[in-house]
């Protein structure tokens, strides 16, 4: 059985797609997003763990309290500043 290729346009240049449609590109894009989010969360948890090993004196030197570590790593600012997570 022979499958024919069709040319489709998806927000830009023409792309050859099989008779399966565009689901492979959607699957790849979703996989990339999942991988990006997973790696980002891994880096965030690693940074929180690293800062948690610092002494209270070292944290005070960089302007953090122990309770502020997670918020600061996730938002990039101390809790006294606004954090927009939307």
C-alpha positions, 0 to 999 in steps of 0.5 A: 500500500502506497502512502502519498505525501501532502503539502500543508501550511502551518503558520509559515513555510510549507511542510511535507506531511504524511497522510497521518496529518499533523499529529506527529508535529503536535506530539513532538512539540508537546514532548519538548514542552514537557521536557523543558518544564521537567528540566526547569523544575529539576534545576529549581529543586537543585538550586533550592537544595543547594541554598538549603545547605548554606548556613544562616550567616551565609544566607543573611549575607546574600539577603535571604532568610531560610524561609525565603529560599523556595520563594526566591528561587521560584520567583527570582525575588524576595517575598517582600517584593511582588511575585507574579506567577500568572 
